[in-house]
Amino acid sequence: MNSKKLIDFQRKIRAFLSFPYNSTENLNKKDLILIDELHLKAKKLILNNRKNYKKTHKIFSDETLQLILNKRLANFFQNSFIQKMFFVHNRFFLRSYLDEMKKNTKWNLWKNLLIENNIGNPVRYFLNPFTSGNKIFQTYHLKKYTDYLEFGLNNFHTVVEFGGGYGNMAYTFKKINKKCKYIIFDTPEVNLLQFYYLKRNNIDVSFDYKKKSNVTLISSIKQLNKIINNTKNKKKLFIANWSLSETPLVFREKFKFIFKNFDFQLISFQKTFENINNLKYFQKFDSDNLRIHRKSMIVPINKLKNNYYLFSRI
């Protein structure tokens, strides 16, 4: 058995641990109309000139696009590709994250954020089925960053997330801070999946910043730059959990305007990716933060060898 097949097999075994809590998702007429609408948007993406992604990102975007084109969004979390790319489920180390949150004085907040719903039929965490592994993983990042801040997450005017997965962080953050403007920058294909998930969770979401929705999904660097220029002197948070560290260095250079404009940063990254020394890259970024009098630090992520957080604030 080759390594890829072994990893896929292990993922299936971990998912199987949650079988007592599995429940098939049933869609109503409104949900089916939404899927039809996204199907049409996906067809338009094919007709337009699509970006020349690197091989890894092309596979990633194409698989997501095919899911929408084939209208296979019901129970989409049961899809092995979605689990591989977007979802962390039954891992034993997550129990320690959950226990740490339970001991925290803000446990009532974390508990509320951890509650999983049935949208997409996510794999429940087998040791605590009220939540999922992915909810634990992403809520833990917020908990660690909150420990570092001197105020709550409900004080931010704008949040920009680079690479938003299926939209879970945006959904979670809107439960904390309903008034903030949340922006996800991602590929057009993944934006469609985020729109589906957030819409199903009754979040006011759009692809157009001018619509003043609670969450805006964009894939244009030029548009993102324009939005940020309109939020000067506002308290802004930048989130990038393993997304920025998995992009080419040339592409990262195009986002330097973000780094200059965001005093508050929650970034997760692995030590190396392909041939990129991410630790060296973010150490320089950390030094740049300190040079302009931001408080900044790089800390190892508990239970994840060679993975780190970069936290900054003023």
N, C-alpha and C positions, 0 to 999 in steps of 0.2 A: 504493500500500500504506500503510494507516494505521500509526501508531506501535505499537499493540498487536500487529498482525499481523507487523510488522517484528521486534519483540522476540521473538515466538514463533518466527519463522523463524530468527533468529540462534541461539536456544537449541537448535533442532533441528540446526542445522549444527554447533554445538559438541558436542552429544551424538554426532553421527555420527562425529566424529573418533576416538571410542573403539570403533568397530564391530569392530575385530579382537579386542577383549577381551570382547565381549558374550557372555553365556552364559545361556540361559533357565533360570529357577529351577523346579525340580520339587518339589512339595509331597508330604509323606507323610500318612498317615492322621491322625497327631497334629496336624499343621499344619491340616488341613481341619476337625478338631473344634474347634480354637481359633478358626478363622474363623467357624464356626457359632455358637459361644458369644458372640463379639463382635457378630455379626449380631443376636442376640436382645437384647443390651444396647443396641444402636443403636435397635432398634424401641421399646424402653422410653423412650428419650430423646425420641422423637417424641410419645409419649403424655403425657409430663410437660410441665409449663409450662416452656418454654425461655426463656432470658434474651433481653432485647431488645437485641441487639448493634447496634453501628453498622453501616452498610451494608457496609463493607469486611470487617469481621470476621464478619458474617452469611454473606457469600458464601464466605469462607474456611472457616467451620465447616460450612456446608451441603455444600460440595464434599467435605470430609473424611468427613462422615457418609454421603453417597451412596456413596462408595468402599467403605465397610464394609457398608452395606445391600445393595449389589449383589455383595458377596463378591468384589471385584476386588483382593484384597490380594497375590495371587501377582504377582511382578515389579512391585510398585507403584512402584518408583523410575523405571520407564519411563513412568509417567503424566506428561503435560506439566504438569498442575496441581501435582503433588507436587514436580516439579523446580522449578517457578516459586516455590513457597511455602517449600520446606524445603531445597532442595539447591543448592549452589554447585559447578559442575563445571568444564568445560574453559576456564579463564581463564589467560592467560599470566602475570599478576602472581602467581599462586599458586606459580610456579616459584621466585620470589625468597623466598617464605615457606619453602618446602621447603629451599632452599639455606641459609637462615639457621639452620634447625633442624639441618641436617647439620653445620654448623660449631660448634654448641653442644656444651659438654662433656657434656650429658645426651642426646646423640643416640641412644644405645641405648634410652632411655625413650621419646623421641618416635617413633622408628622402630617400636617395639612398638605404640604407640597409633595409628599411621597405617595399620596393616595393615587392609585392607578385606576383608570377607567377602561371601558371595553372598546374604545375606538381603535379599529385596526386589529383587535384581538391580540394584544401584547402578551408575551410570555411572562407569567407571574413569577415572582421570586419564590422559589420552592420552600425557603425557610421562613418567609413572611409574605404570604400571598396577597396581603392588602396592597402591596406595592410591586414594583418590578425591579430587576437589576439595573436597568437604565435609569429609572427614577432615582435609585439610591446613588448611583455613580454621579449623575449630574447635580443632584441636590447637595451632595457632599462637596463639590467644587465651590458652590455658593456659600456653604457653611464655612469652609476654610478661608474664603476671601472675606467673609463677614467678620471672622475672628481678627483679621488684619485691619479692617476699617475702624474708624472712630465714630461711625454713624451707620444707620440702617440702609438697606438697599432701596428703600422706598424714597430716598432723597434724590435719585437721579432723574434728570429731565429727559435725557436721551441715552439709549443703549444701542450700540452697533455690534452685531455678532457676525464674525467672519466665518462662514460655513456653519449653517444652522441645523445640520442633520435633517430630521423629519419635522422639526419645529418644537421639540419638547422644551428646550431651554426658554424659548419665547413664551410658550404656554405657562411654564412655571413662573417666569419673571412677572407675567401679567397678573398672577395671583398675589404677588407681593406688592407690585406697584402698578396699579391700574391706570394711572395718569401719565406714565412715561411714554415717550415715543420710542418704539422698538423697531429696529431696522435689521433685516437679515440680508447679507450679501452672499450670494451663492450662484451656481450655474442656473440657467433658465429652466433646465429639466428638473433639478432638485427643488427650485422655487415652486414648481407645480405640486410636488408632493407635500411641501410645507403648507401651501394654500389649502390643500385637501384636509390635512390633519387639523390645522388651526380653525378652519371653517366648521368642521365637524364638532369642534370644541367650543363653538359659539364665540370665537374671537373675531372681532372686526378687522379683517385683513384685506389687503389689496396689493396690486402691482404698481400702483401710482401714488407717489408721495403727496401729490396735490389733493388727493381724496381725504386726507386727514384721518385715515384709519388708525387704529391702535397699533397695528403691525404692518410694516411695508416690506415687501419682498423685491429686491432689485439685483440685477446682474451687471450693471453698468458702472464702471469705475468713475466715469465722468459725472454721472448722476449722483453717486455717493459723495464725491468731492463737493458738488454744489449743495447738497443737503447739509453737510458738515459746516460749510461756510455760513449757512443760515442759522447755525446753533452756537455761534461764538458767545463766550461768557456764560454758557450754560454748563451745568454739572453733567459730564458725559462719561459713560463707562464703555470700554472696548472689551469684548469677549472673543476669545479664539481658542477653543479646546481641541488641540491636535490638528486643526485645520491649517493654520498658517504654517506650521512646521512641516507640512506635507506638500507645500507648493514650491516651485522652483525659485531660486534666489532672484532671478530676473523679474519674476512676477511680483515678488515681495517688494522690490524697489518701487513699484508703482503705488505702493500703499504707505509710503513714508509720510504723506500728508495726514494720515490717521494718527501715526505715532506722535506727531508734533501737536496734534489737537486734543489728545486724550490723556489727561493726567491720571485717570483711573483705568487700570488694566488688569484683566484676569486672563492670563494666557497659560495654557498647558502644552507641553511639548515633550517629545522623546529626544534622547541624546543625539541620535543620528537617524537620518532618513535617506535611503539610497546612498549617495555620496556626499551628503550635506552634514557638516558638523553643526547641529542645532545648538548644542550647549555653548559653543564658541560664539555663534551668531547672537544668541539671546544674552550672553554675558556682555557683549558690546552694547546691546540694547539697554541692559540694566545700567551700564556705566553712563550711557547718554541720558537716561532718566535722572541719575544722581547729579550729573553735571548741570542740569537745568533746575536743580533743587526740588525734584520730586523724591518722595520716599519710595525706594524700590528694593526688591529682594528676590532672589531665586532660591527655592526650597525644594528638596526631594519630595515626591508624592509617596505617601505611605503605601506600602504593599506593592508598588509598581517600580521595579528596579529600572534605573536609567531613564526615569520620567520625572519631570519637574514642573513646578508652577513658577511663573513670574508674576509677582504682585506689585502694583504701584499705586500710589495715592499722593495727595498733597497734604 
